[in-house]
Amino acid sequence: MPGSGNEEMRLEPTVWGCNCRWIVYQQCHSIGHRVPISFTAGEHVDKVERSGLLMAMFGFAIFSFGDTIIKSIDGAFPPIALGALRFSFGSVFLGVLLALREGRAGFAIRHPAAQLLRATGISIATVMIFVAFFAMPLADATAILFVSPMITATLAALFMGERARLSLLGASIFAFSGVLLIVRPGFDHFNWVMLMPLGSAMGMSMLIIGNRMVAGHASSLAMQFVLAAFASLLLVTATIVFQTFNIGPAIDGWPKWSVLAKVAVVACSSSFGHWLVYMGTTRAGASLVAPMTYVQLLVAMVMGLVVFGDFPDAISLAGAAMIVAAGLWLWLSGRGRDVAETEAP
């Protein structure tokens, strides 16, 4: 909400567990007091939540449009070099925005070890999913990515001391059963490249764990810039090493202008998508926004069919449904636990 710059707006419920009335507290730091302004939630909060859900939905849809663009580059440039280009463009774009918004102070790097973990995770995730997009139907690769919440919850339990719930074990078994239906190891359908989305999901889980380590230490924009800058350095270095030792496809000169244009569009649109999801989460809350992520899978199915003529077969659709169901199960169990803890005396 606009103000003089010395004001902080926040919502607090008058009664826990009751959605009937909220109070907006305006914290005026210059004079040190709070002015309560009450209103009914049904007229305002619901409208804010709906707008937040729409913003998140469009944000997740943008990710699948970007994935479609990446898949269309198949064979024109090596995946690891594409990743380096994608984050180089992204770091320049985000760096300009950060300089305009926060000035020099926005470029301070806090917790470099955790930032390196985040960048390593997103670099692994990006390169592996690019390889998968080039070799598999878009929807199949995207569906396998959705095991990431189960992997993240498992890693958080193992390395961050978070309590492992029985629902985590059940959801993980169910999700990985869905993955097996998609990749079908031991059958003619199977190709080792089909494991790449699973590796990408592991990389995304590393990113999320790193995000938790640095949460609250800088603005969302600054965090996005540092992530893109670190990832571009890692992937540019990896590209040089791979080319020096003839690992993977060789780079024959600079990429075509069409490839550069596509990667630039993906970099900018992805940043915009992340901003939409972030703003949607601040308006509607993480618990409401979380299921919207599956819009990405629906859009991937449509884009795969329309652009590439690919559509998952019945077995792959069943596997994708199991992965989505496992994610929703984990989300619902976590939400139920949070409500119970909130309403406890």
BALOBA-1460 file (C-alpha; in Angstrom, 3 decimals):
// residues 345
<rec num="1" residu="m" x="0.000" y="0.000" z="0.000"/>
<rec num="2" residu="p" x="1.494" y="3.383" z="-0.937"/>
<rec num="3" residu="g" x="2.692" y="5.687" z="1.788"/>
<rec num="4" residu="s" x="5.397" y="8.104" z="2.775"/>
<rec num="5" residu="g" x="8.090" y="5.442" z="2.864"/>
<rec num="6" residu="n" x="8.136" y="5.236" z="6.664"/>
<rec num="7" residu="e" x="5.083" y="3.020" z="6.901"/>
<rec num="8" residu="e" x="4.707" y="-0.743" z="7.076"/>
<rec num="9" residu="m" x="1.371" y="-2.420" z="6.368"/>
<rec num="10" residu="r" x="0.455" y="-5.888" z="7.614"/>
<rec num="11" residu="l" x="-2.606" y="-8.047" z="8.230"/>
<rec num="12" residu="e" x="-3.399" y="-9.668" z="11.535"/>
<rec num="13" residu="p" x="-6.474" y="-11.773" z="12.352"/>
<rec num="14" residu="t" x="-8.489" y="-10.711" z="15.383"/>
<rec num="15" residu="v" x="-9.221" y="-14.375" z="16.201"/>
<rec num="16" residu="w" x="-7.072" y="-17.358" z="15.164"/>
<rec num="17" residu="g" x="-8.925" y="-19.789" z="12.923"/>
<rec num="18" residu="c" x="-11.676" y="-17.280" z="12.142"/>
<rec num="19" residu="n" x="-11.956" y="-15.658" z="8.714"/>
<rec num="20" residu="c" x="-14.655" y="-13.165" z="9.697"/>
<rec num="21" residu="r" x="-12.665" y="-10.037" z="10.451"/>
<rec num="22" residu="w" x="-9.154" y="-8.640" z="9.983"/>
<rec num="23" residu="i" x="-7.350" y="-5.549" z="11.183"/>
<rec num="24" residu="v" x="-4.816" y="-3.602" z="9.167"/>
<rec num="25" residu="y" x="-2.115" y="-2.137" z="11.385"/>
<rec num="26" residu="q" x="-0.230" y="0.836" z="10.021"/>
<rec num="27" residu="q" x="3.131" y="0.997" z="11.715"/>
<rec num="28" residu="c" x="4.489" y="4.555" z="11.596"/>
<rec num="29" residu="h" x="8.131" y="4.264" z="12.546"/>
<rec num="30" residu="s" x="8.592" y="7.997" z="12.879"/>
<rec num="31" residu="i" x="6.038" y="8.346" z="15.669"/>
<rec num="32" residu="g" x="6.010" y="4.766" z="16.967"/>
<rec num="33" residu="h" x="2.335" y="3.892" z="17.182"/>
<rec num="34" residu="r" x="-0.190" y="1.738" z="15.360"/>
<rec num="35" residu="v" x="-3.491" y="2.895" z="13.935"/>
<rec num="36" residu="p" x="-6.064" y="0.081" z="13.575"/>
<rec num="37" residu="i" x="-8.410" y="0.111" z="10.583"/>
<rec num="38" residu="s" x="-10.927" y="-2.746" z="10.495"/>
<rec num="39" residu="f" x="-12.840" y="-4.160" z="7.552"/>
<rec num="40" residu="t" x="-14.702" y="-7.345" z="6.638"/>
<rec num="41" residu="a" x="-12.582" y="-10.028" z="5.032"/>
<rec num="42" residu="g" x="-15.271" y="-11.195" z="2.638"/>
<rec num="43" residu="e" x="-15.242" y="-7.928" z="0.699"/>
<rec num="44" residu="h" x="-11.524" y="-7.314" z="0.463"/>
<rec num="45" residu="v" x="-9.351" y="-10.276" z="1.428"/>
<rec num="46" residu="d" x="-11.148" y="-12.659" z="-0.945"/>
<rec num="47" residu="k" x="-10.603" y="-10.231" z="-3.815"/>
<rec num="48" residu="v" x="-6.917" y="-9.935" z="-2.953"/>
<rec num="49" residu="e" x="-6.604" y="-13.714" z="-2.762"/>
<rec num="50" residu="r" x="-8.272" y="-14.184" z="-6.143"/>
<rec num="51" residu="s" x="-5.916" y="-11.698" z="-7.767"/>
<rec num="52" residu="g" x="-2.981" y="-13.464" z="-6.121"/>
<rec num="53" residu="l" x="-4.093" y="-16.843" z="-7.402"/>
<rec num="54" residu="l" x="-4.455" y="-15.457" z="-10.937"/>
<rec num="55" residu="m" x="-0.986" y="-13.908" z="-10.778"/>
<rec num="56" residu="a" x="0.538" y="-17.191" z="-9.603"/>
<rec num="57" residu="m" x="-1.357" y="-19.170" z="-12.241"/>
<rec num="58" residu="f" x="-0.049" y="-16.959" z="-15.054"/>
<rec num="59" residu="g" x="3.433" y="-17.097" z="-13.551"/>
<rec num="60" residu="f" x="3.504" y="-20.899" z="-13.617"/>
<rec num="61" residu="a" x="2.055" y="-20.918" z="-17.144"/>
<rec num="62" residu="i" x="4.877" y="-18.630" z="-18.310"/>
<rec num="63" residu="f" x="7.412" y="-21.241" z="-17.182"/>
<rec num="64" residu="s" x="5.909" y="-23.814" z="-19.568"/>
<rec num="65" residu="f" x="5.927" y="-21.313" z="-22.449"/>
<rec num="66" residu="g" x="9.637" y="-20.793" z="-21.768"/>
<rec num="67" residu="d" x="10.208" y="-24.553" z="-21.700"/>
<rec num="68" residu="t" x="8.517" y="-24.788" z="-25.094"/>
<rec num="69" residu="i" x="10.910" y="-22.185" z="-26.507"/>
<rec num="70" residu="i" x="13.897" y="-24.073" z="-25.107"/>
<rec num="71" residu="k" x="12.715" y="-27.352" z="-26.648"/>
<rec num="72" residu="s" x="12.460" y="-25.630" z="-30.035"/>
<rec num="73" residu="i" x="16.240" y="-24.936" z="-29.893"/>
<rec num="74" residu="d" x="17.024" y="-28.700" z="-29.906"/>
<rec num="75" residu="g" x="20.360" y="-29.329" z="-31.649"/>
<rec num="76" residu="a" x="21.191" y="-25.672" z="-32.289"/>
<rec num="77" residu="f" x="23.403" y="-25.243" z="-29.195"/>
<rec num="78" residu="p" x="24.672" y="-27.544" z="-26.385"/>
<rec num="79" residu="p" x="22.436" y="-27.622" z="-23.280"/>
<rec num="80" residu="i" x="25.164" y="-26.514" z="-20.861"/>
<rec num="81" residu="a" x="26.030" y="-23.512" z="-23.069"/>
<rec num="82" residu="l" x="22.331" y="-22.679" z="-23.338"/>
<rec num="83" residu="g" x="22.158" y="-22.655" z="-19.550"/>
<rec num="84" residu="a" x="25.144" y="-20.295" z="-19.417"/>
<rec num="85" residu="l" x="23.454" y="-17.957" z="-21.914"/>
<rec num="86" residu="r" x="20.128" y="-18.120" z="-20.094"/>
<rec num="87" residu="f" x="21.593" y="-17.056" z="-16.736"/>
<rec num="88" residu="s" x="23.963" y="-14.508" z="-18.290"/>
<rec num="89" residu="f" x="21.012" y="-12.741" z="-19.891"/>
<rec num="90" residu="g" x="19.046" y="-13.114" z="-16.669"/>
<rec num="91" residu="s" x="21.780" y="-11.652" z="-14.471"/>
<rec num="92" residu="v" x="22.127" y="-8.596" z="-16.740"/>
<rec num="93" residu="f" x="18.351" y="-8.035" z="-16.805"/>
<rec num="94" residu="l" x="17.973" y="-8.491" z="-13.049"/>
<rec num="95" residu="g" x="21.120" y="-6.479" z="-12.335"/>
<rec num="96" residu="v" x="19.720" y="-3.445" z="-14.140"/>
<rec num="97" residu="l" x="16.441" y="-3.718" z="-12.229"/>
<rec num="98" residu="l" x="18.280" y="-4.134" z="-8.931"/>
<rec num="99" residu="a" x="20.507" y="-1.112" z="-9.569"/>
<rec num="100" residu="l" x="17.485" y="1.044" z="-10.374"/>
<rec num="101" residu="r" x="15.522" y="-0.119" z="-7.350"/>
<rec num="102" residu="e" x="18.081" y="-0.609" z="-4.576"/>
<rec num="103" residu="g" x="21.313" y="0.965" z="-5.785"/>
<rec num="104" residu="r" x="24.734" y="-0.333" z="-4.792"/>
<rec num="105" residu="a" x="23.470" y="-1.731" z="-1.486"/>
<rec num="106" residu="g" x="21.353" y="-4.291" z="-3.321"/>
<rec num="107" residu="f" x="24.452" y="-6.060" z="-4.676"/>
<rec num="108" residu="a" x="25.808" y="-7.066" z="-1.264"/>
<rec num="109" residu="i" x="26.308" y="-10.857" z="-1.162"/>
<rec num="110" residu="r" x="25.237" y="-12.444" z="2.111"/>
<rec num="111" residu="h" x="25.941" y="-16.080" z="3.054"/>
<rec num="112" residu="p" x="28.099" y="-16.904" z="-0.014"/>
<rec num="113" residu="a" x="28.252" y="-20.635" z="0.807"/>
<rec num="114" residu="a" x="24.457" y="-20.906" z="0.787"/>
<rec num="115" residu="q" x="24.334" y="-18.794" z="-2.386"/>
<rec num="116" residu="l" x="26.754" y="-21.227" z="-4.024"/>
<rec num="117" residu="l" x="24.492" y="-24.117" z="-2.994"/>
<rec num="118" residu="r" x="21.517" y="-22.351" z="-4.569"/>
<rec num="119" residu="a" x="23.430" y="-21.661" z="-7.788"/>
<rec num="120" residu="t" x="24.766" y="-25.220" z="-7.991"/>
<rec num="121" residu="g" x="21.265" y="-26.585" z="-7.560"/>
<rec num="122" residu="i" x="19.673" y="-24.381" z="-10.220"/>
<rec num="123" residu="s" x="22.591" y="-25.024" z="-12.616"/>
<rec num="124" residu="i" x="22.184" y="-28.797" z="-12.312"/>
<rec num="125" residu="a" x="18.420" y="-28.505" z="-12.611"/>
<rec num="126" residu="t" x="18.605" y="-26.279" z="-15.696"/>
<rec num="127" residu="v" x="21.112" y="-28.302" z="-17.704"/>
<rec num="128" residu="m" x="19.457" y="-31.632" z="-16.928"/>
<rec num="129" residu="i" x="15.966" y="-30.448" z="-17.799"/>
<rec num="130" residu="f" x="17.249" y="-28.903" z="-21.052"/>
<rec num="131" residu="v" x="18.696" y="-32.302" z="-22.003"/>
<rec num="132" residu="a" x="15.385" y="-33.930" z="-21.087"/>
<rec num="133" residu="f" x="13.340" y="-31.423" z="-23.105"/>
<rec num="134" residu="f" x="15.428" y="-32.200" z="-26.191"/>
<rec num="135" residu="a" x="14.903" y="-35.973" z="-25.843"/>
<rec num="136" residu="m" x="11.419" y="-36.458" z="-24.331"/>
<rec num="137" residu="p" x="7.888" y="-35.130" z="-24.624"/>
<rec num="138" residu="l" x="7.533" y="-31.822" z="-22.783"/>
<rec num="139" residu="a" x="4.740" y="-33.056" z="-20.499"/>
<rec num="140" residu="d" x="6.606" y="-36.220" z="-19.446"/>
<rec num="141" residu="a" x="9.722" y="-34.275" z="-18.430"/>
<rec num="142" residu="t" x="7.634" y="-31.646" z="-16.619"/>
<rec num="143" residu="a" x="5.625" y="-34.283" z="-14.734"/>
<rec num="144" residu="i" x="8.746" y="-35.945" z="-13.329"/>
<rec num="145" residu="l" x="9.950" y="-32.550" z="-12.073"/>
<rec num="146" residu="f" x="7.020" y="-32.489" z="-9.662"/>
<rec num="147" residu="v" x="8.669" y="-35.066" z="-7.405"/>
<rec num="148" residu="s" x="10.812" y="-32.154" z="-6.178"/>
<rec num="149" residu="p" x="8.580" y="-31.357" z="-3.128"/>
<rec num="150" residu="m" x="8.977" y="-34.920" z="-1.866"/>
<rec num="151" residu="i" x="12.757" y="-34.802" z="-2.383"/>
<rec num="152" residu="t" x="12.931" y="-31.405" z="-0.668"/>
<rec num="153" residu="a" x="10.949" y="-32.606" z="2.347"/>
<rec num="154" residu="t" x="13.209" y="-35.659" z="2.625"/>
<rec num="155" residu="l" x="16.397" y="-33.564" z="2.437"/>
<rec num="156" residu="a" x="14.988" y="-31.119" z="4.999"/>
<rec num="157" residu="a" x="14.317" y="-34.005" z="7.373"/>
<rec num="158" residu="l" x="17.804" y="-35.474" z="6.862"/>
<rec num="159" residu="f" x="19.930" y="-32.316" z="6.915"/>
<rec num="160" residu="m" x="17.880" y="-29.541" z="8.518"/>
<rec num="161" residu="g" x="16.345" y="-31.402" z="11.435"/>
<rec num="162" residu="e" x="12.748" y="-31.028" z="10.254"/>
<rec num="163" residu="r" x="10.405" y="-33.725" z="11.508"/>
<rec num="164" residu="a" x="9.662" y="-36.425" z="8.930"/>
<rec num="165" residu="r" x="5.959" y="-37.252" z="8.772"/>
<rec num="166" residu="l" x="4.427" y="-40.567" z="7.811"/>
<rec num="167" residu="s" x="2.639" y="-38.752" z="4.976"/>
<rec num="168" residu="l" x="6.066" y="-37.866" z="3.506"/>
<rec num="169" residu="l" x="6.976" y="-41.538" z="3.210"/>
<rec num="170" residu="g" x="3.629" y="-42.417" z="1.654"/>
<rec num="171" residu="a" x="3.656" y="-39.477" z="-0.773"/>
<rec num="172" residu="s" x="7.245" y="-40.192" z="-1.814"/>
<rec num="173" residu="i" x="6.532" y="-43.870" z="-2.551"/>
<rec num="174" residu="f" x="3.414" y="-42.900" z="-4.508"/>
<rec num="175" residu="a" x="5.238" y="-40.175" z="-6.480"/>
<rec num="176" residu="f" x="8.191" y="-42.366" z="-7.409"/>
<rec num="177" residu="s" x="5.767" y="-45.090" z="-8.486"/>
<rec num="178" residu="g" x="4.380" y="-42.482" z="-10.871"/>
<rec num="179" residu="v" x="7.896" y="-41.751" z="-12.130"/>
<rec num="180" residu="l" x="8.402" y="-45.462" z="-12.836"/>
<rec num="181" residu="l" x="5.221" y="-45.497" z="-14.909"/>
<rec num="182" residu="i" x="6.553" y="-42.626" z="-17.031"/>
<rec num="183" residu="v" x="10.126" y="-43.827" z="-17.559"/>
<rec num="184" residu="r" x="9.323" y="-47.588" z="-17.499"/>
<rec num="185" residu="p" x="12.858" y="-48.949" z="-16.938"/>
<rec num="186" residu="g" x="13.461" y="-52.328" z="-18.553"/>
<rec num="187" residu="f" x="11.027" y="-51.677" z="-21.403"/>
<rec num="188" residu="d" x="11.679" y="-50.543" z="-24.976"/>
<rec num="189" residu="h" x="10.167" y="-47.195" z="-24.007"/>
<rec num="190" residu="f" x="13.021" y="-46.519" z="-21.567"/>
<rec num="191" residu="n" x="16.025" y="-44.304" z="-22.302"/>
<rec num="192" residu="w" x="18.612" y="-43.192" z="-19.741"/>
<rec num="193" residu="v" x="17.936" y="-39.582" z="-20.694"/>
<rec num="194" residu="m" x="14.535" y="-40.030" z="-19.074"/>
<rec num="195" residu="l" x="16.273" y="-39.940" z="-15.676"/>
<rec num="196" residu="m" x="17.433" y="-36.376" z="-16.360"/>
<rec num="197" residu="p" x="14.205" y="-34.769" z="-14.999"/>
<rec num="198" residu="l" x="14.760" y="-36.701" z="-11.764"/>
<rec num="199" residu="g" x="18.244" y="-35.203" z="-11.512"/>
<rec num="200" residu="s" x="16.725" y="-31.812" z="-12.276"/>
<rec num="201" residu="a" x="14.242" y="-32.300" z="-9.430"/>
<rec num="202" residu="m" x="17.186" y="-33.039" z="-7.112"/>
<rec num="203" residu="g" x="18.818" y="-29.788" z="-8.244"/>
<rec num="204" residu="m" x="15.610" y="-27.861" z="-7.557"/>
<rec num="205" residu="s" x="15.492" y="-29.361" z="-4.076"/>
<rec num="206" residu="m" x="19.043" y="-28.134" z="-3.465"/>
<rec num="207" residu="l" x="17.911" y="-24.680" z="-4.543"/>
<rec num="208" residu="i" x="14.935" y="-24.727" z="-2.165"/>
<rec num="209" residu="i" x="17.087" y="-25.865" z="0.767"/>
<rec num="210" residu="g" x="19.495" y="-23.026" z="-0.040"/>
<rec num="211" residu="n" x="16.584" y="-20.594" z="-0.247"/>
<rec num="212" residu="r" x="15.583" y="-21.537" z="3.282"/>
<rec num="213" residu="m" x="19.119" y="-20.821" z="4.499"/>
<rec num="214" residu="v" x="19.148" y="-17.281" z="3.092"/>
<rec num="215" residu="a" x="15.473" y="-16.389" z="3.557"/>
<rec num="216" residu="g" x="14.933" y="-12.879" z="4.900"/>
<rec num="217" residu="h" x="18.517" y="-11.665" z="4.399"/>
<rec num="218" residu="a" x="17.822" y="-9.627" z="1.235"/>
<rec num="219" residu="s" x="14.988" y="-8.634" z="-1.064"/>
<rec num="220" residu="s" x="13.464" y="-11.109" z="-3.492"/>
<rec num="221" residu="l" x="14.969" y="-9.180" z="-6.418"/>
<rec num="222" residu="a" x="18.456" y="-9.243" z="-4.880"/>
<rec num="223" residu="m" x="18.149" y="-12.976" z="-4.233"/>
<rec num="224" residu="q" x="17.140" y="-13.598" z="-7.862"/>
<rec num="225" residu="f" x="20.083" y="-11.534" z="-9.132"/>
<rec num="226" residu="v" x="22.652" y="-13.319" z="-6.943"/>
<rec num="227" residu="l" x="21.242" y="-16.689" z="-8.028"/>
<rec num="228" residu="a" x="21.463" y="-15.792" z="-11.733"/>
<rec num="229" residu="a" x="24.945" y="-14.257" z="-11.379"/>
<rec num="230" residu="f" x="26.404" y="-17.248" z="-9.506"/>
<rec num="231" residu="a" x="24.739" y="-19.729" z="-11.878"/>
<rec num="232" residu="s" x="26.064" y="-17.905" z="-14.956"/>
<rec num="233" residu="l" x="29.614" y="-18.032" z="-13.548"/>
<rec num="234" residu="l" x="29.301" y="-21.755" z="-12.794"/>
<rec num="235" residu="l" x="27.853" y="-22.633" z="-16.197"/>
<rec num="236" residu="v" x="30.243" y="-20.435" z="-18.209"/>
<rec num="237" residu="t" x="33.147" y="-22.122" z="-16.386"/>
<rec num="238" residu="a" x="31.637" y="-25.573" z="-16.990"/>
<rec num="239" residu="t" x="31.121" y="-24.768" z="-20.686"/>
<rec num="240" residu="i" x="34.783" y="-23.763" z="-21.065"/>
<rec num="241" residu="v" x="35.940" y="-26.945" z="-19.307"/>
<rec num="242" residu="f" x="33.648" y="-29.159" z="-21.408"/>
<rec num="243" residu="q" x="34.812" y="-27.581" z="-24.643"/>
<rec num="244" residu="t" x="38.484" y="-27.743" z="-23.643"/>
<rec num="245" residu="f" x="38.324" y="-31.476" z="-22.921"/>
<rec num="246" residu="n" x="35.890" y="-32.301" z="-25.758"/>
<rec num="247" residu="i" x="33.104" y="-33.382" z="-23.426"/>
<rec num="248" residu="g" x="29.690" y="-33.337" z="-25.072"/>
<rec num="249" residu="p" x="28.686" y="-31.525" z="-28.280"/>
<rec num="250" residu="a" x="31.212" y="-29.049" z="-29.677"/>
<rec num="251" residu="i" x="30.350" y="-25.375" z="-30.051"/>
<rec num="252" residu="d" x="30.899" y="-24.275" z="-33.632"/>
<rec num="253" residu="g" x="31.137" y="-20.494" z="-33.322"/>
<rec num="254" residu="w" x="28.617" y="-18.090" z="-31.852"/>
<rec num="255" residu="p" x="24.976" y="-19.163" z="-31.723"/>
<rec num="256" residu="k" x="22.575" y="-17.884" z="-34.366"/>
<rec num="257" residu="w" x="20.731" y="-14.665" z="-33.598"/>
<rec num="258" residu="s" x="17.489" y="-16.665" z="-33.376"/>
<rec num="259" residu="v" x="18.955" y="-18.796" z="-30.574"/>
<rec num="260" residu="l" x="20.169" y="-15.697" z="-28.725"/>
<rec num="261" residu="a" x="16.750" y="-14.077" z="-29.103"/>
<rec num="262" residu="k" x="14.936" y="-17.161" z="-27.819"/>
<rec num="263" residu="v" x="17.214" y="-17.530" z="-24.798"/>
<rec num="264" residu="a" x="16.862" y="-13.816" z="-23.999"/>
<rec num="265" residu="v" x="13.065" y="-14.135" z="-24.120"/>
<rec num="266" residu="v" x="13.206" y="-17.163" z="-21.822"/>
<rec num="267" residu="a" x="15.503" y="-15.372" z="-19.361"/>
<rec num="268" residu="c" x="13.306" y="-12.275" z="-19.140"/>
<rec num="269" residu="s" x="9.984" y="-14.128" z="-19.160"/>
<rec num="270" residu="s" x="11.197" y="-16.540" z="-16.485"/>
<rec num="271" residu="s" x="12.135" y="-13.623" z="-14.221"/>
<rec num="272" residu="f" x="8.704" y="-12.111" z="-14.851"/>
<rec num="273" residu="g" x="7.085" y="-15.464" z="-14.052"/>
<rec num="274" residu="h" x="8.985" y="-15.690" z="-10.766"/>
<rec num="275" residu="w" x="7.851" y="-12.157" z="-9.910"/>
<rec num="276" residu="l" x="4.214" y="-13.071" z="-10.616"/>
<rec num="277" residu="v" x="4.461" y="-16.164" z="-8.406"/>
<rec num="278" residu="y" x="6.130" y="-14.118" z="-5.661"/>
<rec num="279" residu="m" x="3.462" y="-11.409" z="-5.800"/>
<rec num="280" residu="g" x="0.723" y="-14.032" z="-5.943"/>
<rec num="281" residu="t" x="2.144" y="-15.675" z="-2.830"/>
<rec num="282" residu="t" x="2.247" y="-12.382" z="-0.929"/>
<rec num="283" residu="r" x="-1.418" y="-11.766" z="-1.814"/>
<rec num="284" residu="a" x="-2.940" y="-15.237" z="-1.426"/>
<rec num="285" residu="g" x="-0.458" y="-17.044" z="0.807"/>
<rec num="286" residu="a" x="1.769" y="-20.022" z="0.050"/>
<rec num="287" residu="s" x="-0.833" y="-22.604" z="1.090"/>
<rec num="288" residu="l" x="-3.325" y="-21.363" z="-1.515"/>
<rec num="289" residu="v" x="-0.749" y="-20.775" z="-4.255"/>
<rec num="290" residu="a" x="0.954" y="-24.184" z="-3.945"/>
<rec num="291" residu="p" x="-1.639" y="-26.175" z="-5.964"/>
<rec num="292" residu="m" x="-1.440" y="-23.593" z="-8.769"/>
<rec num="293" residu="t" x="1.969" y="-24.996" z="-9.680"/>
<rec num="294" residu="y" x="0.216" y="-27.859" z="-11.479"/>
<rec num="295" residu="v" x="-1.006" y="-25.352" z="-14.073"/>
<rec num="296" residu="q" x="2.534" y="-25.668" z="-15.412"/>
<rec num="297" residu="l" x="1.944" y="-29.352" z="-16.206"/>
<rec num="298" residu="l" x="-1.387" y="-28.675" z="-17.916"/>
<rec num="299" residu="v" x="0.161" y="-25.951" z="-20.089"/>
<rec num="300" residu="a" x="3.099" y="-28.268" z="-20.908"/>
<rec num="301" residu="m" x="0.648" y="-30.904" z="-22.132"/>
<rec num="302" residu="v" x="-1.150" y="-28.403" z="-24.365"/>
<rec num="303" residu="m" x="2.054" y="-26.857" z="-25.729"/>
<rec num="304" residu="g" x="3.618" y="-30.260" z="-26.351"/>
<rec num="305" residu="l" x="0.581" y="-31.326" z="-28.374"/>
<rec num="306" residu="v" x="0.118" y="-28.063" z="-30.306"/>
<rec num="307" residu="v" x="3.765" y="-27.247" z="-31.061"/>
<rec num="308" residu="f" x="5.490" y="-30.642" z="-31.218"/>
<rec num="309" residu="g" x="2.640" y="-33.091" z="-31.744"/>
<rec num="310" residu="d" x="3.573" y="-34.913" z="-28.515"/>
<rec num="311" residu="f" x="1.077" y="-36.095" z="-25.942"/>
<rec num="312" residu="p" x="1.651" y="-38.552" z="-23.081"/>
<rec num="313" residu="d" x="0.258" y="-42.039" z="-23.574"/>
<rec num="314" residu="a" x="-2.251" y="-43.488" z="-21.099"/>
<rec num="315" residu="i" x="0.446" y="-45.027" z="-18.873"/>
<rec num="316" residu="s" x="2.424" y="-41.770" z="-18.706"/>
<rec num="317" residu="l" x="-0.774" y="-39.836" z="-17.917"/>
<rec num="318" residu="a" x="-1.458" y="-42.250" z="-15.070"/>
<rec num="319" residu="g" x="2.085" y="-41.714" z="-13.780"/>
<rec num="320" residu="a" x="1.701" y="-37.930" z="-13.999"/>
<rec num="321" residu="a" x="-1.605" y="-38.150" z="-12.109"/>
<rec num="322" residu="m" x="0.093" y="-40.163" z="-9.344"/>
<rec num="323" residu="i" x="2.874" y="-37.554" z="-9.018"/>
<rec num="324" residu="v" x="0.335" y="-34.713" z="-8.824"/>
<rec num="325" residu="a" x="-1.765" y="-36.643" z="-6.298"/>
<rec num="326" residu="a" x="1.334" y="-37.269" z="-4.153"/>
<rec num="327" residu="g" x="2.202" y="-33.567" z="-4.199"/>
<rec num="328" residu="l" x="-1.336" y="-32.594" z="-3.207"/>
<rec num="329" residu="w" x="-1.307" y="-35.241" z="-0.468"/>
<rec num="330" residu="l" x="1.903" y="-33.810" z="0.976"/>
<rec num="331" residu="w" x="0.521" y="-30.264" z="0.716"/>
<rec num="332" residu="l" x="-2.789" y="-31.152" z="2.386"/>
<rec num="333" residu="s" x="-1.094" y="-33.032" z="5.229"/>
<rec num="334" residu="g" x="1.216" y="-30.084" z="5.877"/>
<rec num="335" residu="r" x="-1.646" y="-27.617" z="5.739"/>
<rec num="336" residu="g" x="-3.708" y="-29.696" z="8.143"/>
<rec num="337" residu="r" x="-0.791" y="-29.821" z="10.591"/>
<rec num="338" residu="d" x="-0.315" y="-26.048" z="10.397"/>
<rec num="339" residu="v" x="-4.012" y="-25.430" z="11.111"/>
<rec num="340" residu="a" x="-3.930" y="-27.790" z="14.072"/>
<rec num="341" residu="e" x="-0.857" y="-26.051" z="15.513"/>
<rec num="342" residu="t" x="-2.414" y="-22.627" z="14.940"/>
<rec num="343" residu="e" x="-5.683" y="-23.481" z="16.662"/>
<rec num="344" residu="a" x="-4.027" y="-25.253" z="19.588"/>
<rec num="345" residu="p" x="-4.466" y="-23.365" z="22.891"/>
